[in-house]
Amino acid sequence: MTRISRILIFSTLLGSAALAQPTQKITFWNFLGGGDGARMKQLVDGYNSSQNKYQIEQTTLQWGVPFYTKVRTSTSVGEAPDLISFHLSRMTGWAPDNLLRPITQQELASVGLKQADFFPRLWNAAKYQGKLYAVPLDTHPLVLYYNKDLAGKAGLLDSRGNLKPIKSMAEFNAALKAVTDKTGKAGLAFQNNPTSSAPWRMWITLMAQQKAKIVENNKLVAGEAGKKALATMVDWAKNKNMAMNADYPSFVAQFTTGEAAFMINGVWEVPSVVDGRKANKIAFDYGVAPMPALNGSQNVWADSHGLAIPNNARKPISKENLAGALDFIAYVQKNSMIWAQGGHIPAYRSTVSSKEYAALKPNSDYASKAAANAVFDPPGWFSGAAGPLQATAQKYFVAAIQGQLSVDQAWSMFEADANKLMASSPNP
């Protein structure tokens, strides 16, 4: 065998060995079901097929408390995944407990990301005491859906067929009344059954629009402003502007079947409304607007999904897996038009400012203003998605809306239970 032949054979073997090198596996746990789950799978599959260095292995767990309990337990024993989905509203309950690994500016820069790429309120929500503990993926605020046919008959549309600006609670209440007077239909579809989180989210919105404090030093300080915000929702019920005891499917159906002119709901319902109209299951033209300035500003309750790295204290993430997790995070951000199809507003500003996003309706009608005015639950271990403070509030808020308690009774009971909760130790 000649020397050249030996070199060629050796080179071929080296090349084959390189091709045979296994990809680095990155474990990713999330709570994303339904349409969100399908879109995340599309992103994971797209990333895995776009390169051969890393392989994302995705596991979907039950949303809410079960997910966070499993991640918390796994982190404490050093068996957490490399990457998780995370609600930024839970940041102040997790970062202080050292459950998340900080992400440095240099690490982000290594995959082409920087602070200026993200909406400021979302970036700040991902931080704790100056350190970044997650990379924002989106925000999903409350928005105002409206039936253009009913709103038009009530004189609420401008010359372009869009909702005229609503600049106060009085104007909003007048709009609800005008719909009923002119069409005989309900003014508002609003979820208010006993397990509903909608009253809590609307209450946060009304408080934020007043720029009123809710919690300070683990004590409820909402006072009269808090009671007034609750009374606003109770008045909607007393004035028969909405159906009572409406659970999620029934209040959405009330809007989509043309029985209510407005619906206060999260952006996550946008895909079903869009698809329903395309399939002629929704028989009217609709619009989606940012939450109006009912109490002085357009601040609005929101939460955000983010991507975070658990702080496996006993088994820190390896350099290789960290690089893979960051690379995937960057891919998701730069391909977040896929995620935008779910109604969520991408945190990555380049996506929202793109021509492609401008053509995405109705998303681009509400995105920039809603993202700029997003407000999260008050800070604390008791707050955030499916948190105990929300559960405490919805029990009493719904009872007041349904007339089972007076506003004063409901507020007094909520105040007492909330302060008792916040004075207690957090769950492990």
One Martini backbone bead per residue (centre of mass of N, CA, C, O) as a GRO file, in nm:
protein
  428
    1MET     BB    1   0.096   0.037   0.023
    2THR     BB    2   0.075   0.349  -0.014
    3ARG     BB    3   0.108   0.649   0.136
    4ILE     BB    4  -0.139   0.784   0.005
    5SER     BB    5  -0.343   0.562   0.074
    6ARG     BB    6  -0.314   0.579   0.381
    7ILE     BB    7  -0.406   0.874   0.402
    8LEU     BB    8  -0.687   0.838   0.277
    9ILE     BB    9  -0.793   0.630   0.479
   10PHE     BB   10  -0.747   0.798   0.737
   11SER     BB   11  -0.930   1.036   0.650
   12THR     BB   12  -1.189   0.873   0.622
   13LEU     BB   13  -1.202   0.775   0.916
   14LEU     BB   14  -1.213   1.054   1.044
   15GLY     BB   15  -1.472   1.146   0.902
   16SER     BB   16  -1.654   0.919   1.011
   17ALA     BB   17  -1.611   0.983   1.310
   18ALA     BB   18  -1.727   1.267   1.301
   19LEU     BB   19  -2.011   1.183   1.198
   20ALA     BB   20  -2.053   0.978   1.455
   21GLN     BB   21  -2.087   1.190   1.645
   22PRO     BB   22  -2.264   1.270   1.901
   23THR     BB   23  -2.500   1.454   2.010
   24GLN     BB   24  -2.594   1.700   2.222
   25LYS     BB   25  -2.799   1.665   2.495
   26ILE     BB   26  -3.101   1.860   2.562
   27THR     BB   27  -3.295   1.923   2.830
   28PHE     BB   28  -3.665   1.990   2.811
   29TRP     BB   29  -3.897   2.152   3.012
   30ASN     BB   30  -4.261   2.179   2.990
   31PHE     BB   31  -4.617   2.337   2.988
   32LEU     BB   32  -4.697   2.296   2.676
   33GLY     BB   33  -5.006   2.303   2.532
   34GLY     BB   34  -5.157   2.261   2.258
   35GLY     BB   35  -5.071   2.512   2.056
   36ASP     BB   36  -4.808   2.567   2.209
   37GLY     BB   37  -4.696   2.281   2.181
   38ALA     BB   38  -4.689   2.275   1.870
   39ARG     BB   39  -4.498   2.521   1.834
   40MET     BB   40  -4.261   2.410   2.000
   41LYS     BB   41  -4.217   2.159   1.830
   42GLN     BB   42  -4.145   2.315   1.576
   43LEU     BB   43  -3.892   2.446   1.699
   44VAL     BB   44  -3.743   2.192   1.782
   45ASP     BB   45  -3.737   2.055   1.504
   46GLY     BB   46  -3.597   2.287   1.357
   47TYR     BB   47  -3.340   2.287   1.523
   48ASN     BB   48  -3.250   1.989   1.490
   49SER     BB   49  -3.240   2.022   1.162
   50SER     BB   50  -3.025   2.278   1.150
   51GLN     BB   51  -2.836   2.080   1.320
   52ASN     BB   52  -2.562   1.847   1.474
   53LYS     BB   53  -2.474   1.926   1.781
   54TYR     BB   54  -2.775   1.939   1.887
   55GLN     BB   55  -3.036   1.789   2.110
   56ILE     BB   56  -3.365   1.829   2.174
   57GLU     BB   57  -3.532   1.711   2.474
   58GLN     BB   58  -3.875   1.688   2.514
   59THR     BB   59  -4.090   1.767   2.805
   60THR     BB   60  -4.432   1.743   2.900
   61LEU     BB   61  -4.605   1.900   3.157
   62GLN     BB   62  -4.801   2.003   3.396
   63TRP     BB   63  -4.955   2.272   3.456
   64GLY     BB   64  -4.833   2.456   3.713
   65VAL     BB   65  -4.779   2.329   4.015
   66PRO     BB   66  -4.666   2.053   3.917
   67PHE     BB   67  -4.428   2.168   3.761
   68TYR     BB   68  -4.286   2.338   3.988
   69THR     BB   69  -4.251   2.107   4.187
   70LYS     BB   70  -4.069   1.926   4.011
   71VAL     BB   71  -3.842   2.129   3.958
   72ARG     BB   72  -3.771   2.193   4.249
   73THR     BB   73  -3.702   1.903   4.335
   74SER     BB   74  -3.490   1.840   4.114
   75THR     BB   75  -3.294   2.068   4.189
   76SER     BB   76  -3.236   1.979   4.492
   77VAL     BB   77  -3.114   1.681   4.364
   78GLY     BB   78  -2.976   1.719   4.069
   79GLU     BB   79  -3.235   1.652   3.828
   80ALA     BB   80  -3.249   1.866   3.633
   81PRO     BB   81  -3.274   2.021   3.361
   82ASP     BB   82  -3.133   2.243   3.134
   83LEU     BB   83  -3.437   2.334   3.055
   84ILE     BB   84  -3.707   2.581   3.093
   85SER     BB   85  -4.008   2.681   3.141
   86PHE     BB   86  -4.135   3.021   3.237
   87HIS     BB   87  -4.281   3.235   3.466
   88LEU     BB   88  -4.211   3.561   3.539
   89SER     BB   89  -4.413   3.592   3.787
   90ARG     BB   90  -4.208   3.382   3.960
   91MET     BB   91  -3.929   3.511   4.015
   92THR     BB   92  -3.953   3.614   4.328
   93GLY     BB   93  -3.980   3.292   4.418
   94TRP     BB   94  -3.695   3.175   4.286
   95ALA     BB   95  -3.431   3.338   4.291
   96PRO     BB   96  -3.390   3.351   4.610
   97ASP     BB   97  -3.370   3.014   4.608
   98ASN     BB   98  -3.162   2.921   4.387
   99LEU     BB   99  -3.317   2.781   4.115
  100LEU     BB  100  -3.158   2.974   3.922
  101ARG     BB  101  -2.948   3.051   3.661
  102PRO     BB  102  -2.755   3.280   3.570
  103ILE     BB  103  -2.737   3.515   3.292
  104THR     BB  104  -2.511   3.652   3.094
  105GLN     BB  105  -2.417   3.880   2.865
  106GLN     BB  106  -2.194   3.704   2.739
  107GLU     BB  107  -2.370   3.456   2.683
  108LEU     BB  108  -2.565   3.599   2.493
  109ALA     BB  109  -2.352   3.708   2.291
  110SER     BB  110  -2.262   3.418   2.190
  111VAL     BB  111  -2.578   3.416   2.039
  112GLY     BB  112  -2.676   3.719   1.956
  113LEU     BB  113  -2.763   3.862   2.233
  114LYS     BB  114  -2.956   4.141   2.385
  115GLN     BB  115  -3.127   4.367   2.563
  116ALA     BB  116  -3.236   4.543   2.311
  117ASP     BB  117  -3.416   4.295   2.193
  118PHE     BB  118  -3.614   4.375   2.433
  119PHE     BB  119  -3.865   4.440   2.617
  120PRO     BB  120  -3.828   4.607   2.905
  121ARG     BB  121  -4.047   4.473   3.093
  122LEU     BB  122  -3.950   4.182   3.031
  123TRP     BB  123  -3.659   4.203   3.115
  124ASN     BB  124  -3.715   4.293   3.410
  125ALA     BB  125  -3.885   4.031   3.483
  126ALA     BB  126  -3.608   3.846   3.443
  127LYS     BB  127  -3.512   3.991   3.700
  128TYR     BB  128  -3.282   3.986   3.998
  129GLN     BB  129  -3.087   4.191   4.144
  130GLY     BB  130  -2.951   4.245   3.836
  131LYS     BB  131  -3.019   3.955   3.738
  132LEU     BB  132  -3.042   3.710   3.493
  133TYR     BB  133  -3.290   3.418   3.483
  134ALA     BB  134  -3.415   3.483   3.195
  135VAL     BB  135  -3.561   3.449   2.869
  136PRO     BB  136  -3.774   3.608   2.697
  137LEU     BB  137  -4.055   3.516   2.483
  138ASP     BB  138  -4.317   3.668   2.606
  139THR     BB  139  -4.651   3.810   2.602
  140HIS     BB  140  -4.986   3.773   2.786
  141PRO     BB  141  -5.239   3.971   2.769
  142LEU     BB  142  -5.494   4.157   2.801
  143VAL     BB  143  -5.781   4.206   2.588
  144LEU     BB  144  -6.008   4.357   2.340
  145TYR     BB  145  -6.282   4.220   2.217
  146TYR     BB  146  -6.480   4.284   1.907
  147ASN     BB  147  -6.796   4.339   1.765
  148LYS     BB  148  -6.861   4.511   1.479
  149ASP     BB  149  -7.164   4.490   1.448
  150LEU     BB  150  -7.253   4.581   1.734
  151ALA     BB  151  -7.075   4.834   1.759
  152GLY     BB  152  -7.195   4.980   1.513
  153LYS     BB  153  -7.494   4.997   1.619
  154ALA     BB  154  -7.372   5.167   1.881
  155GLY     BB  155  -7.152   5.383   1.773
  156LEU     BB  156  -6.823   5.260   1.817
  157LEU     BB  157  -6.717   5.336   1.531
  158ASP     BB  158  -6.520   5.429   1.293
  159SER     BB  159  -6.452   5.496   0.957
  160ARG     BB  160  -6.269   5.212   0.960
  161GLY     BB  161  -6.404   5.001   1.174
  162ASN     BB  162  -6.300   5.092   1.449
  163LEU     BB  163  -6.251   5.142   1.765
  164LYS     BB  164  -6.312   5.376   1.961
  165PRO     BB  165  -6.185   5.551   2.193
  166ILE     BB  166  -6.127   5.458   2.537
  167LYS     BB  167  -6.082   5.689   2.835
  168SER     BB  168  -6.289   5.543   3.040
  169MET     BB  169  -6.511   5.397   3.246
  170ALA     BB  170  -6.757   5.556   3.155
  171GLU     BB  171  -6.724   5.487   2.852
  172PHE     BB  172  -6.740   5.182   2.881
  173ASN     BB  173  -7.018   5.164   3.019
  174ALA     BB  174  -7.163   5.312   2.786
  175ALA     BB  175  -7.101   5.097   2.573
  176LEU     BB  176  -7.250   4.863   2.704
  177LYS     BB  177  -7.528   5.003   2.707
  178ALA     BB  178  -7.554   5.061   2.402
  179VAL     BB  179  -7.569   4.772   2.310
  180THR     BB  180  -7.826   4.691   2.463
  181ASP     BB  181  -8.012   4.918   2.356
  182LYS     BB  182  -7.960   4.854   2.033
  183THR     BB  183  -7.954   4.504   2.043
  184GLY     BB  184  -7.998   4.318   2.320
  185LYS     BB  185  -7.716   4.264   2.401
  186ALA     BB  186  -7.440   4.203   2.550
  187GLY     BB  187  -7.161   4.377   2.639
  188LEU     BB  188  -7.016   4.134   2.819
  189ALA     BB  189  -6.751   3.897   2.826
  190PHE     BB  190  -6.693   3.728   3.151
  191GLN     BB  191  -6.520   3.551   3.361
  192ASN     BB  192  -6.704   3.413   3.684
  193ASN     BB  193  -6.623   3.160   3.806
  194PRO     BB  194  -6.483   3.009   4.084
  195THR     BB  195  -6.204   2.928   3.896
  196SER     BB  196  -6.142   3.213   3.812
  197SER     BB  197  -5.877   3.448   3.702
  198ALA     BB  198  -6.003   3.708   3.575
  199PRO     BB  199  -6.057   3.899   3.819
  200TRP     BB  200  -5.762   3.925   3.902
  201ARG     BB  201  -5.653   4.041   3.633
  202MET     BB  202  -5.844   4.287   3.630
  203TRP     BB  203  -5.757   4.401   3.902
  204ILE     BB  204  -5.465   4.452   3.825
  205THR     BB  205  -5.530   4.647   3.599
  206LEU     BB  206  -5.683   4.864   3.766
  207MET     BB  207  -5.444   4.917   3.955
  208ALA     BB  208  -5.226   4.988   3.740
  209GLN     BB  209  -5.380   5.233   3.617
  210GLN     BB  210  -5.345   5.385   3.907
  211LYS     BB  211  -5.070   5.315   4.041
  212ALA     BB  212  -5.121   5.101   4.262
  213LYS     BB  213  -5.053   4.947   4.539
  214ILE     BB  214  -5.048   4.609   4.680
  215VAL     BB  215  -4.750   4.531   4.786
  216GLU     BB  216  -4.577   4.558   5.115
  217ASN     BB  217  -4.393   4.379   5.304
  218ASN     BB  218  -4.600   4.141   5.298
  219LYS     BB  219  -4.849   4.352   5.242
  220LEU     BB  220  -5.159   4.471   5.206
  221VAL     BB  221  -5.207   4.812   5.027
  222ALA     BB  222  -5.468   4.879   4.850
  223GLY     BB  223  -5.732   4.947   4.972
  224GLU     BB  224  -5.956   5.152   4.820
  225ALA     BB  225  -5.856   5.080   4.538
  226GLY     BB  226  -5.922   4.777   4.560
  227LYS     BB  227  -6.225   4.805   4.615
  228LYS     BB  228  -6.293   4.964   4.357
  229ALA     BB  229  -6.207   4.746   4.155
  230LEU     BB  230  -6.413   4.539   4.250
  231ALA     BB  231  -6.671   4.716   4.210
  232THR     BB  232  -6.658   4.729   3.904
  233MET     BB  233  -6.730   4.426   3.853
  234VAL     BB  234  -6.992   4.424   4.013
  235ASP     BB  235  -7.140   4.634   3.834
  236TRP     BB  236  -7.154   4.463   3.580
  237ALA     BB  237  -7.349   4.264   3.711
  238LYS     BB  238  -7.575   4.454   3.817
  239ASN     BB  239  -7.612   4.576   3.508
  240LYS     BB  240  -7.620   4.329   3.309
  241ASN     BB  241  -7.337   4.301   3.121
  242MET     BB  242  -7.326   3.991   3.220
  243ALA     BB  243  -7.281   3.674   3.261
  244MET     BB  244  -7.334   3.430   3.494
  245ASN     BB  245  -7.116   3.183   3.576
  246ALA     BB  246  -6.886   3.195   3.361
  247ASP     BB  247  -6.707   2.996   3.191
  248TYR     BB  248  -6.484   2.960   2.955
  249PRO     BB  249  -6.652   2.839   2.719
  250SER     BB  250  -6.911   3.024   2.759
  251PHE     BB  251  -6.782   3.309   2.723
  252VAL     BB  252  -6.666   3.261   2.445
  253ALA     BB  253  -6.936   3.181   2.311
  254GLN     BB  254  -7.080   3.448   2.358
  255PHE     BB  255  -6.899   3.594   2.155
  256THR     BB  256  -6.883   3.394   1.895
  257THR     BB  257  -7.221   3.407   1.873
  258GLY     BB  258  -7.316   3.721   1.926
  259GLU     BB  259  -7.402   3.788   2.252
  260ALA     BB  260  -7.140   3.980   2.260
  261ALA     BB  261  -6.939   4.264   2.206
  262PHE     BB  262  -6.741   4.190   2.444
  263MET     BB  263  -6.400   4.067   2.536
  264ILE     BB  264  -6.219   3.965   2.817
  265ASN     BB  265  -5.893   3.850   2.725
  266GLY     BB  266  -5.652   3.670   2.615
  267VAL     BB  267  -5.434   3.617   2.345
  268TRP     BB  268  -5.481   3.298   2.332
  269GLU     BB  269  -5.768   3.331   2.164
  270VAL     BB  270  -5.699   3.422   1.875
  271PRO     BB  271  -5.680   3.159   1.701
  272SER     BB  272  -5.985   3.075   1.733
  273VAL     BB  273  -6.101   3.330   1.604
  274VAL     BB  274  -5.960   3.318   1.335
  275ASP     BB  275  -6.053   3.030   1.257
  276GLY     BB  276  -6.358   3.078   1.288
  277ARG     BB  277  -6.381   3.289   1.061
  278LYS     BB  278  -6.262   3.121   0.827
  279ALA     BB  279  -6.494   2.885   0.886
  280ASN     BB  280  -6.773   3.035   0.958
  281LYS     BB  281  -6.829   3.018   1.282
  282ILE     BB  282  -6.796   3.323   1.254
  283ALA     BB  283  -7.041   3.583   1.155
  284PHE     BB  284  -6.830   3.816   1.226
  285ASP     BB  285  -6.667   4.093   1.267
  286TYR     BB  286  -6.347   4.170   1.416
  287GLY     BB  287  -6.159   4.285   1.706
  288VAL     BB  288  -5.832   4.383   1.855
  289ALA     BB  289  -5.749   4.549   2.158
  290PRO     BB  290  -5.618   4.723   2.371
  291MET     BB  291  -5.644   4.815   2.672
  292PRO     BB  292  -5.808   5.048   2.803
  293ALA     BB  293  -5.831   5.363   2.966
  294LEU     BB  294  -6.001   5.334   3.269
  295ASN     BB  295  -5.755   5.452   3.494
  296GLY     BB  296  -5.535   5.655   3.314
  297SER     BB  297  -5.425   5.387   3.172
  298GLN     BB  298  -5.278   5.095   2.978
  299ASN     BB  299  -5.241   4.911   3.184
  300VAL     BB  300  -5.172   4.545   3.204
  301TRP     BB  301  -5.220   4.240   3.250
  302ALA     BB  302  -4.944   4.000   3.269
  303ASP     BB  303  -4.753   3.750   3.118
  304SER     BB  304  -4.452   3.535   3.085
  305HIS     BB  305  -4.255   3.362   2.888
  306GLY     BB  306  -3.966   3.161   2.951
  307LEU     BB  307  -3.612   3.080   2.957
  308ALA     BB  308  -3.451   2.846   3.180
  309ILE     BB  309  -3.188   2.762   3.422
  310PRO     BB  310  -3.130   2.542   3.635
  311ASN     BB  311  -2.982   2.514   3.971
  312ASN     BB  312  -2.768   2.259   3.989
  313ALA     BB  313  -2.585   2.235   4.260
  314ARG     BB  314  -2.482   1.924   4.241
  315LYS     BB  315  -2.519   1.960   3.900
  316PRO     BB  316  -2.394   2.141   3.694
  317ILE     BB  317  -2.396   2.266   3.405
  318SER     BB  318  -2.244   2.220   3.130
  319LYS     BB  319  -2.080   2.380   2.886
  320GLU     BB  320  -2.215   2.228   2.653
  321ASN     BB  321  -2.514   2.259   2.750
  322LEU     BB  322  -2.515   2.562   2.771
  323ALA     BB  323  -2.458   2.618   2.475
  324GLY     BB  324  -2.714   2.470   2.372
  325ALA     BB  325  -2.930   2.629   2.524
  326LEU     BB  326  -2.853   2.908   2.405
  327ASP     BB  327  -2.886   2.833   2.107
  328PHE     BB  328  -3.188   2.771   2.128
  329ILE     BB  329  -3.285   3.040   2.234
  330ALA     BB  330  -3.196   3.199   1.982
  331TYR     BB  331  -3.369   3.046   1.779
  332VAL     BB  332  -3.644   3.115   1.898
  333GLN     BB  333  -3.625   3.421   1.871
  334LYS     BB  334  -3.553   3.421   1.549
  335ASN     BB  335  -3.844   3.229   1.528
  336SER     BB  336  -4.109   3.389   1.663
  337MET     BB  337  -4.333   3.372   1.446
  338ILE     BB  338  -4.433   3.100   1.533
  339TRP     BB  339  -4.527   3.191   1.820
  340ALA     BB  340  -4.723   3.425   1.724
  341GLN     BB  341  -4.965   3.242   1.627
  342GLY     BB  342  -5.077   3.228   1.945
  343GLY     BB  343  -5.088   3.562   2.022
  344HIS     BB  344  -4.838   3.610   2.130
  345ILE     BB  345  -4.590   3.839   2.228
  346PRO     BB  346  -4.297   3.891   2.136
  347ALA     BB  347  -3.995   3.982   2.294
  348TYR     BB  348  -3.874   4.015   2.015
  349ARG     BB  349  -3.855   4.308   1.847
  350SER     BB  350  -3.790   4.227   1.550
  351THR     BB  351  -4.051   4.075   1.505
  352VAL     BB  352  -4.263   4.307   1.566
  353SER     BB  353  -4.111   4.506   1.338
  354SER     BB  354  -4.195   4.338   1.110
  355LYS     BB  355  -4.360   4.279   0.817
  356GLU     BB  356  -4.477   4.006   0.892
  357TYR     BB  357  -4.617   4.106   1.154
  358ALA     BB  358  -4.789   4.338   1.032
  359ALA     BB  359  -4.963   4.107   0.870
  360LEU     BB  360  -5.057   4.007   1.152
  361LYS     BB  361  -5.392   3.929   1.210
  362PRO     BB  362  -5.454   4.113   1.501
  363ASN     BB  363  -5.177   4.136   1.650
  364SER     BB  364  -5.060   4.421   1.544
  365ASP     BB  365  -5.291   4.593   1.692
  366TYR     BB  366  -5.171   4.519   2.008
  367ALA     BB  367  -4.869   4.463   2.072
  368SER     BB  368  -4.693   4.716   2.144
  369LYS     BB  369  -4.879   4.840   2.363
  370ALA     BB  370  -4.912   4.592   2.546
  371ALA     BB  371  -4.608   4.539   2.601
  372ALA     BB  372  -4.548   4.832   2.720
  373ASN     BB  373  -4.801   4.775   2.957
  374ALA     BB  374  -4.699   4.550   3.122
  375VAL     BB  375  -4.824   4.374   3.420
  376PHE     BB  376  -4.750   4.219   3.713
  377ASP     BB  377  -4.747   4.059   3.970
  378PRO     BB  378  -4.676   4.081   4.272
  379PRO     BB  379  -4.417   4.043   4.464
  380GLY     BB  380  -4.354   3.699   4.550
  381TRP     BB  381  -4.402   3.372   4.648
  382PHE     BB  382  -4.736   3.410   4.616
  383SER     BB  383  -4.699   3.456   4.317
  384GLY     BB  384  -4.827   3.400   4.014
  385ALA     BB  385  -4.883   3.139   3.841
  386ALA     BB  386  -5.095   2.967   4.038
  387GLY     BB  387  -5.100   3.122   4.292
  388PRO     BB  388  -5.214   3.181   4.620
  389LEU     BB  389  -5.317   3.474   4.588
  390GLN     BB  390  -5.505   3.424   4.354
  391ALA     BB  391  -5.680   3.207   4.493
  392THR     BB  392  -5.782   3.394   4.716
  393ALA     BB  393  -5.915   3.612   4.542
  394GLN     BB  394  -6.117   3.449   4.362
  395LYS     BB  395  -6.305   3.360   4.587
  396TYR     BB  396  -6.408   3.659   4.664
  397PHE     BB  397  -6.459   3.799   4.393
  398VAL     BB  398  -6.675   3.606   4.283
  399ALA     BB  399  -6.874   3.635   4.520
  400ALA     BB  400  -6.929   3.935   4.459
  401ILE     BB  401  -7.022   3.916   4.163
  402GLN     BB  402  -7.259   3.699   4.251
  403GLY     BB  403  -7.382   3.816   4.541
  404GLN     BB  404  -7.272   3.659   4.810
  405LEU     BB  405  -7.110   3.927   4.851
  406SER     BB  406  -7.002   4.203   4.950
  407VAL     BB  407  -6.758   4.416   4.898
  408ASP     BB  408  -6.677   4.450   5.195
  409GLN     BB  409  -6.664   4.152   5.266
  410ALA     BB  410  -6.466   4.053   5.050
  411TRP     BB  411  -6.235   4.246   5.121
  412SER     BB  412  -6.194   4.170   5.418
  413MET     BB  413  -6.134   3.866   5.365
  414PHE     BB  414  -5.900   3.900   5.172
  415GLU     BB  415  -5.715   4.070   5.349
  416ALA     BB  416  -5.682   3.864   5.577
  417ASP     BB  417  -5.581   3.617   5.406
  418ALA     BB  418  -5.344   3.756   5.262
  419ASN     BB  419  -5.181   3.834   5.517
  420LYS     BB  420  -5.154   3.549   5.625
  421LEU     BB  421  -5.006   3.432   5.385
  422MET     BB  422  -4.759   3.641   5.368
  423ALA     BB  423  -4.665   3.565   5.674
  424SER     BB  424  -4.587   3.308   5.577
  425SER     BB  425  -4.437   3.036   5.468
  426PRO     BB  426  -4.313   2.895   5.213
  427ASN     BB  427  -4.326   2.657   5.009
  428PRO     BB  428  -4.102   2.398   4.922
   0.00000   0.00000   0.00000
